[in-house]
Amino acid sequence: MRNLHDDIASVLIDQPALQNRIQALAAEIEADYADTDDLLLICVLKGAYIFLGDLSRAMTRPHHLDFMGTSSYGRGTTSSGAVQIIMDLKAPLDGRHVLIVEDIIDSGRTLAYLRRNLLARAPASLRICTLLNKPSRREVPVDVDYVGFDIPDEFVVGYGLDFDELYRNLPYIAILKPELFAHLMNHP
């Protein structure tokens, strides 16, 4: 039987470091939203679901959750640039304080698109929280309010991030062995 850990070139961020940073992010978010009981965390599926779960559990103040599915990668390793909403929110945003919870910001295209789309729904405020940030890959400027970790330009998996729908269940952020995806490089 295949062991997903064998496909890992190296661990970039281990489980204790992830949990420590998430606790700190939760504290920052709670301090910034101290004056409201109407905080809505929007999880960008599928990659952010584990991060959202841990972030939500680390928060002690009331908050609501909703989910939004987007697609811009297909089966490739780089964004196609065309963002699609494949699952929309259930709750209206009018007058609510909204925090987008994302797994990784790479080119910035998906978050820029989501930000425009959600601002058109008239929230009271809109901020962005990402677990991972790749500033060296940014093509579209995006203001990010909360960043877990700035990471190098490596193809990472684990803790919700996938390659071909695998590796999401790994409890750490890791660099995938290049030979596993070399045939797909720059082919969305």
C-alpha positions in Angstrom: 0.0 0.0 0.0 1.2 3.5 -0.9 2.3 5.7 2.0 1.8 9.4 1.2 4.6 10.4 3.6 7.0 8.7 1.1 6.1 11.3 -1.5 7.4 14.2 0.6 10.7 15.9 -0.2 10.8 17.8 3.1 8.5 19.2 5.8 8.3 22.9 5.5 6.1 23.6 8.6 5.5 20.9 11.2 2.3 20.3 13.2 3.4 22.1 16.4 4.4 25.3 14.4 1.1 25.2 12.6 -0.9 25.0 15.8 1.1 27.7 17.6 0.7 30.1 14.7 -3.1 29.4 14.5 -3.5 30.1 18.2 -1.7 33.5 17.6 -3.9 34.3 14.5 -7.1 33.5 16.5 -6.0 35.9 19.2 -5.2 38.6 16.7 -8.6 38.1 15.0 -10.5 38.1 18.3 -8.8 41.3 19.4 -9.6 43.0 16.0 -13.3 42.0 16.2 -13.8 42.6 19.9 -16.7 45.0 19.3 -18.9 42.7 17.2 -20.8 39.4 17.7 -21.6 39.2 14.0 -18.3 37.8 12.6 -18.7 35.4 9.6 -15.7 33.3 8.6 -15.9 32.2 5.0 -13.9 29.1 4.2 -12.6 28.9 0.6 -12.9 25.2 -0.2 -11.4 22.7 -0.4 -8.0 23.6 0.8 -8.8 25.8 3.8 -11.2 23.4 5.5 -8.6 22.0 8.0 -7.2 25.5 8.7 -10.8 26.9 9.2 -11.6 24.0 11.7 -8.5 24.7 13.8 -8.9 28.4 13.6 -12.6 28.3 14.6 -11.8 26.0 17.6 -9.0 28.3 18.7 -11.5 31.2 18.9 -13.6 31.8 22.0 -15.9 34.6 20.8 -19.1 33.9 18.8 -18.7 33.5 15.0 -20.6 32.0 12.1 -19.2 29.8 9.3 -20.0 29.6 5.6 -18.3 28.0 2.7 -17.4 29.0 -0.8 -15.9 26.8 -3.5 -13.7 28.2 -6.2 -11.5 26.7 -9.0 -8.6 28.1 -10.9 -6.1 25.3 -11.0 -7.7 22.3 -12.7 -5.1 19.5 -12.6 -2.1 21.7 -13.1 0.4 23.1 -10.6 -0.2 26.8 -11.6 -3.3 28.9 -11.7 -5.1 29.1 -15.0 -6.0 32.7 -14.2 -9.7 32.0 -14.8 -11.5 31.9 -11.4 -14.9 30.1 -11.2 -17.3 30.0 -8.2 -18.4 26.4 -8.0 -20.2 26.7 -4.7 -21.7 30.0 -3.4 -22.5 31.1 0.1 -25.7 30.3 1.8 -25.9 33.4 4.0 -26.3 37.0 2.9 -23.4 39.4 3.7 -25.3 42.7 4.0 -24.0 44.6 7.0 -21.9 41.6 8.3 -18.3 41.5 9.3 -16.7 39.0 7.0 -13.3 37.3 7.2 -12.2 35.2 4.2 -10.2 32.2 5.3 -7.9 30.9 2.6 -5.3 28.1 2.6 -2.7 29.8 0.3 -2.3 33.0 -1.7 -0.2 32.5 -4.7 -0.8 34.7 -7.8 -3.5 36.6 -5.9 -6.0 36.2 -8.8 -8.5 34.1 -6.8 -8.5 36.4 -3.8 -8.8 39.5 -5.8 -11.8 38.1 -7.6 -13.4 36.9 -4.4 -12.8 40.2 -2.7 -14.5 42.1 -5.6 -17.4 39.6 -5.6 -18.0 39.7 -1.8 -17.6 43.5 -1.5 -20.4 43.8 -4.1 -22.6 42.0 -1.5 -22.3 45.0 1.0 -20.6 43.6 4.0 -19.9 45.9 7.0 -16.2 44.9 6.6 -14.2 42.4 4.7 -10.7 41.1 5.7 -8.6 38.2 4.5 -6.8 35.6 6.5 -4.5 33.1 4.8 -2.5 30.3 6.3 0.2 30.5 3.6 1.4 33.4 1.5 3.8 33.2 -1.5 4.6 36.9 -2.1 7.2 36.0 -4.8 4.4 34.6 -7.0 2.0 37.6 -6.7 0.7 38.8 -10.1 -2.3 40.7 -8.7 -2.0 42.9 -5.5 -4.1 41.7 -2.6 -4.1 43.2 0.9 -3.9 40.4 3.3 -4.9 41.2 6.9 -3.7 38.0 8.6 -0.8 35.7 7.4 0.1 32.5 9.0 3.4 32.0 7.2 5.2 33.5 4.2 6.7 30.6 2.2 9.1 30.2 -0.7 8.0 29.4 -4.2 7.7 25.6 -3.7 4.8 23.3 -4.5 3.4 22.4 -1.1 0.8 19.9 0.1 -0.7 18.8 3.4 -2.9 20.3 6.0 -5.7 20.7 3.5 -3.6 21.5 0.4 -3.6 18.9 -2.3 -2.1 17.6 -5.4 -4.6 15.7 -7.6 -6.9 15.5 -4.5 -4.3 13.7 -2.4 -2.2 14.7 0.6 -4.8 17.0 2.2 -4.8 14.7 5.3 -1.1 15.2 6.1 -0.8 17.0 9.5 2.0 19.3 8.3 2.9 21.5 5.3 5.4 19.8 3.0 7.2 20.1 -0.3 6.2 17.4 -2.7 8.9 15.5 -4.5 9.2 17.2 -7.9 9.2 14.0 -9.9 5.5 13.5 -8.9 4.3 16.6 -10.7 7.1 17.5 -13.1 5.0 16.3 -16.1 2.3 18.9 -15.2 4.5 21.9 -14.7 2.9 25.1 -16.1 0.1 23.1 -17.7 -3.2 24.1 -16.1 
